[in-house]
Amino acid sequence: MLLVHPVNEVVRFIPVLIGSVILGTNTGNPVWGLVALAVIVGFALTRWFTTTYRLGATDVELRTGLIQRKKLSVPRSRIRSVDIEADLLHRVLGLAVLAIGTGQHAESGEKFKLDALAADVVPELRTALLSHTAGSPKSTAGQQVPDLRKDQPVSGNAREIGHWQASWVRYAPLSLTGFAIIAPIVGLAIQYGFDQIVVSSDAVHSVEDGSAALIAVAIAVLVVAIVVIVSLAACARYLTTYFGLRVLDDGRTLQLRHGLFTTRQITLDLARFRGATVNEPLLLRMAGAAELEAIMTGQSPRQKILPQAPRSAIERTLAELLVPRGARRPGATNEGARAGDPVGPAPRQEPTGPPRATVSTAPLIAHGPVARRRRYTRALSPIALLAVAMLCISLAGEHFSPWWWLLPALPAVVAAALAADRYRGLGHAVLPATDTSPAWLITRSGSLDRDRDCLEAPGIIGWTVRQSFWQRRSGIATVVAATAAGKKRYLVVDIPLDQAWDLVESATPGRLGTR
């Protein structure tokens, strides 16, 4: 790690190094660049010398800091996930990073990380840290705690419920990840004056002095170049991040393994699984693809299971995730309890009734003509106001070209199509509980970014039925299901008011009480 830390810090502070080199060049003193490099490397070395950790019987402790010392302690019984990461340099040196998730900072992505672990001891350590998910005695005073050196894997019969295929890379350009990669690079280039170099180049001046046809061709070439560069960036990120992805289910934990240069292994406790979300952005939906995310307590609100993939692959994995496991998992935490309370074992039970794959394919109930009217009203109202303003200007004697009427006409066509698509994507369903499965709430909404959320009803800790000023006059409402998992709030938008109370009662019988 005396090599890894300096390399990582130098890469992290590349903008600072570039700035110091430019400063040294402008002032005629190139030593500035060497000074900045020495400070960064020195800082990285102090991190290694001042960082220690201890794996105890009940706690995992981490001490770090030079001037301001910090001591972090995590009870082993509160550990909710264990991730293993190893970039290219770590793999060459036979090292790995073990990240412990407790759910306390799930939304910010902050985790308790143990760096510089030998790769061959990490799997055994991960098994020990997740031993409470396999029914082992809890790490409390007076109880025996599993030895870190003797623990065996939770289960040797893990089954694969999803895997990555190279052909899926064709869906990568249909997301915005390419823009997220290119935008910072372009911004950095502009900050250092590269835009002025381009603007003052002879090629740009020749286009400016050319005809309208030449300018049009130049713009078309620029657009094509941007699309190609962004697409290549998205494909590169997709390959490096999800190469070799496998989703394994051993009945107690869900294990994700993926990565080309930086490998990552994520272990999720199925006792905290509360459902799944099928994310269908517009471009992906048009290509017959989607993304799959898990709804879990104590994890990131967007815990991805499968990246951009064909809809058939998403449905197969979703059906496996939603296999009935009983109306309530043995030992699962009460959603109303304090955040971070330990949970007991949660073995997955094999279903004795018909398969519950219908959770992923259940038909949804439309929300009626009022919801449809609201979609069109909200989409077309700004355009109608623009058209009225243009008409008033025209009647006032200000004449303008008829081509200006395309300004509201063309957006109106797009807005109408968008409103129709938003209504087609609006719906909900409630699947009642059976002997082997809890009730499920399914809700879908959106157009440019559409989500179909499948949420276990026992995980819902509260309901809100709210009405805006216009909703009250239209007789509709928005039902909000509150849960400790995932996005925390799952909305059933613009449902008729008389159906709202029936939805709450059917999903969580008796929760409303008597009226």
HELIX and SHEET records of a PDB file:
HELIX    1   1 VAL A    4  ARG A   12  1                                   9    
HELIX    2   2 ILE A   14  THR A   27  1                                  14    
HELIX    3   3 VAL A   31  PHE A   49  1                                  19    
HELIX    4   4 ARG A   76  ARG A   78  5                                   3    
HELIX    5   5 LEU A   88  LEU A   93  1                                   6    
HELIX    6   6 VAL A  122  LEU A  129  1                                   8    
HELIX    7   7 SER A  131  ALA A  134  5                                   4    
HELIX    8   8 ALA A  166  LEU A  174  5                                   9    
HELIX    9   9 THR A  177  GLN A  191  1                                  15    
HELIX   10  10 PHE A  194  VAL A  199  1                                   6    
HELIX   11  11 ASP A  202  GLU A  208  1                                   7    
HELIX   12  12 ALA A  212  TYR A  242  1                                  31    
HELIX   13  13 LEU A  270  ARG A  272  5                                   3    
HELIX   14  14 LEU A  282  MET A  286  1                                   5    
HELIX   15  15 ARG A  311  LEU A  321  1                                  11    
HELIX   16  16 THR A  358  THR A  361  1                                   4    
HELIX   17  17 GLY A  368  LEU A  395  1                                  28    
HELIX   18  18 PRO A  402  TRP A  405  5                                   4    
HELIX   19  19 LEU A  406  ARG A  424  1                                  19    
HELIX   20  20 ALA A  457  GLY A  459  5                                   3    
HELIX   21  21 PHE A  469  SER A  474  1                                   6    
HELIX   22  22 LEU A  497  ALA A  507  1                                  11    
SHEET    1   A 3 THR A  52  LEU A  55  0                                        
SHEET    2   A 3 ASP A  59  THR A  64 -1                                        
SHEET    3   A 3 LYS A  70  PRO A  75 -1                                        
SHEET    1   B 7 PHE A 112  ALA A 118  0                                        
SHEET    2   B 7 LEU A  95  GLY A 101 -1                                        
SHEET    3   B 7 SER A  81  ALA A  86 -1                                        
SHEET    4   B 7 THR A 263  ASP A 269 -1                                        
SHEET    5   B 7 THR A 253  HIS A 258 -1                                        
SHEET    6   B 7 ARG A 246  ASP A 249 -1                                        
SHEET    7   B 7 ARG A 159  HIS A 163 -1                                        
SHEET    1   C 6 GLN A 303  PRO A 310  0                                        
SHEET    2   C 6 ALA A 289  MET A 296 -1                                        
SHEET    3   C 6 PHE A 273  PRO A 281 -1                                        
SHEET    4   C 6 ASP A 449  GLU A 456 -1                                        
SHEET    5   C 6 TRP A 440  SER A 445 -1                                        
SHEET    6   C 6 GLY A 427  LEU A 431 -1                                        
SHEET    1   D 3 ILE A 460  ARG A 466  0                                        
SHEET    2   D 3 ILE A 476  THR A 483 -1                                        
SHEET    3   D 3 ARG A 489  PRO A 496 -1                                        
END                                                                             
